[in-house]
Amino acid sequence: MPLVSTAELVSAAVAGGRGVAAFNVITLEHAEAIAAGAEQAGAPAILQISENAVRFHGGRLAPIAAAAAAVARVSGAPLALHLDHVVSVGLLHEAGDAGFGSVMFDASKLPYEENVRATADAVRWGRERGIWIEAELGKVGGKEGEAPLDAHAPGVRTDPAEAAAYVAATGVDALAVAVGSSHAMTERTAALDHELIGRLRDAVPVPLVLHGSSGVPDAEIRAAVASGMVKINVGTALNTAFSGAVRDFLAADGRSVDPRKYLAPGRDAMAATVAGFLGLLVPAVS
């Protein structure tokens, strides 16, 4: 199936009153698992490659992007390609040639006015090339290299009035907000502020994005989508499933040296995790 755009998938989710999930790609097995899980669930999904993943691949975007796009094109599920948590303007400018229809440009560590200027520049660049731009406002902790952050600390969560001003000033196509989740959580214990999600939904004219969804329980994700979240980002949950399956295989067969033997169960575990998350994003039937 041809690649679809993130904008198309997000627009369809908004129209259908549901969410769409974006899953982090680190290796070819991640991309294959996301495609398989989406096919199992009969749902679309977004394959997203972060700047950290690009760094893992020697700073070269093209090979992993080409691999993910190739997986998407032979999948029976509608899949989009998204470049995530981009800090480097140079990497942002590689997105179009590498086949990405969307980028999350992350200037959230900058002071507010600098964040606005940098993000507005990214949006102008994206508009000229038909690339959809997501940004972040607030502090979603847990990113690699950051000190631990209490998702419930004062000043961490996104303020609706500031979000409205930020979207107006930058022109972003979607906004990632801080509402109680955190990146890199390995236990699903996050409690979201659903009243705040509703206020943010009413304050801004663009879709809301939930980062750090791996640590959010099923019921909380369903409630978040009902409250107004649209794009649901999942990364660590795939790595947890993958690593657990690989550990189990090697514990049972410690002499195996063929990586295909343990990569296969790891990939299958990720696919099951993808299908499980996708099943949370459709409206409940009353």
N, C-alpha and C positions, 0 to 999 in steps of 0.2 A: 504494500500500500504506500502511496507517496507520502512524504512527510507533510504533516499539517502544521499550522502555526499555533504557538501558545495563545495568541490573541483569539484565534478561532475556537480553541478548546475552552478558554475562559469565558468567552461570550456565550457559548452554548451552555456552559454550566450555570451562568447567571440566568439565562432565559429559562432553564429547567429547574431552577431553585435547588441546585445541588452543588457539590464541590468537584474539583478536579485535582488529582494528586500529582505532585512532581517528585520524582525519586532520583537520588544522587547516583551518578555513574562514576566509578573509579576504575574498574577493569571491564574487559569485554564481557566477562561473566555477569557483571552487574547489568549491563545493557540487555543481554540475553534473558536474564531473569525478569527484568521489568517487562519486556515484551511478552514473555510467557505468562506472567501473572496477569497482565492486561487482557490477553487472549482468554485466559481461564475465567476472568471476571466479566468478560464482554464489555469492557469499559475502555475509554481513552486514558492516556497518561502522558506525562511529560518526562523526558529524559534530560536531566540537568547535570552539567559538568561544572564543578566549582573551580575557582582559581587555585585552591589548594590541590585539587586533583591534577590540574595542569602542571603545577609545580612537581608533583609526584612523578609525572611523565617527562621530567627533564625540562620543564618549561615549554614544551612543544604541544600546542593545541591541536594541530591538524590531524595527527594520527588517531588520537582517541575520539575526536569529533567525527572523523570519517568512519571509524568503526561503529560508533553509536548510530550514525545516520544510516549506515548500511543495514544494521540490525532492524532499524525502524522501517526501512523500505521493504523488507521481506516479511514483515509482521502482518498478521491479519487484524491487528488493532490500530486505531488511529493514534499516532505518536508524534509528539513535537520535540524539538531540540532547543534547549535553553542553557545559556551560560550564566552561572550563578556566583553571587558574592564576588563580583569583579571590583577590585580596588585599582588595578593598573589601567590607565587610559590606553596604553599600548595594547593590552589584551582586549579591551573593549573594541578597539579598532580592527582586531582580527576577526571579530564575530561574523561579519557579513560574508567574507570570503570562505569561512569555514562552515557555512550552511546554517547558522543560527538565526531563528526568527525572533528571538527575544533575549534580553540580557537583564540580570539584576545588577545594577550598578550600585555599589555599596560605599557611600561616603558618610556612613553613620558615625564614624569615629571623629569626623571633623567637627569643629564648632558649627553651630547652626547656620550662620550666614555663609560660611565656606561650603558647607554641605549643599545649600541651596544653589550656589553658583556652579559648583562642580556637577551637580545632578542636572541642572537646567542645560548645561553644555552637552551632557551625555544625551539628554532627550532631543536636543536640536540635531545632534549627529544622527541619532536613531531615526528621527522623522525623515531626514533626507534619504534614508536607505530602507525605509519600511520596516524598521526593527523596533519592536515593542519593548519599552523600558520599565522595569520595576525598580523601586527604591525602598529604603528602610528608614523609619523614624521611630525613635525610642531605643531602648537597649535590650536586645534579645541576647542574653549572655551565653557563655559556653563555647564560643568560637575558639579555634586552635590558637594558642599563644596568649589568650586573655586570662586574666585572673578570674576566679569564680565570681559570679554575680547572683545576688539574691533577686529572683524574678519578681518578688513582692516588695522590694525596697522602695522607699519614697523616691520619686523622680525617675524611676525606671520605665514605667508604663507610658504609652503614647497618649498625649493629650489631644482630645478631639478638635479643639479650636486650633491648636498648632498644626495638626494634621491637615485641616482644611486650608490653612494659609500656605502650608508647604506644597500641597498638591497644586494650588492655584499658582504659586510662584515657579514651580518646576515644570508643570505639565506632564508629570509621570502618568504612565498607563495603569499602574497598579502600585499598591502601597503595602509593604510588610510592616506589621505593627507589633508592639510589645504588649501582650495581654496576659502574661503569666507562664508562658512556655520558655524553654531554654534549649540551646543547641547541645548536642552530644549527650543527652540523657540516656542511660541504659536501663532505667526503670521507669515504668509508665505511671508516674505519681503526680504529674503537673495538674494544678487546678487553675482553670482559666477564669477570667473575669468576663462573664457573658453579658453583663449589663454594659460594660465598657465596649465590648464588640458591637453591640447594638447602637451605641452612641457614635462610634466611629463610622459604622455603616451609614448612619443618617448624616454624618458630617461631611463625608467626602464622596465625590461622584465617580470614583474608580473602584475596582475590585480590591478586596482586602486579602492579604497573604499571611498565613500562619507558618512561621519558621519554628523549628524545634518540635515538630509534631511527633517524633519518635517517643517522646516522654509523656505524651498525652493519652489518657485512657480512652477506650472506644466511646463510651458515653459522652465524654467531654468533646471528642471530635464531632460526633453527631450534633451535639448542642451548639458547637461553634459554627458549624455550617448552617444550622437553623437560625443562628443569630446574625449571620452575615459574612462569615469567612467563605472565600471561594477557592483560592489556590492553597493547597495543603502540602507543605514540604516535608519529605521523609528521607532521612539518610542513615542515621545510626542504627535504626531498627533492622535495616538490611545487613549491615555489618555484623550486628549481634547474631542474627540468624545464620549468616554465612560462617562466622567463626565458630559458633556452637556446633554446627554440623561437621565442620572440618575436624574440630577437636574430638568429637565422638568417633569419627571414622578412624583417626589416627590412634585413639585409645584402644580401639578394637583390633586394629591392624597396624601395629607400630613398625612393621617391616616394609610397608609399601613405599616405593620410591616413584611411582607413576603419578604425577599431579592430577591426571584426569580422574583417577580413582577417588580423590577427595574433593576436587573442584566440582564434580558433578553433584554430589549431595549438598555441597554449599550453595550451588546455583539453584538447586531445587528448593532449598529452604528459603532463599531470598524470593523466589517466585511465589511461594505460598504466602509469604509476608506481604508482598505486593498485592496479591489478590484479596487478602484480608483487609488491608487498608482501603482498597477500592470499594469493597462492599459496604463501607461505612458512609460513603459519600452520596448515596442516593436518598431521596426523601422517603421517610417511613410511610408505609401504607397504613392508613387508619381504618 
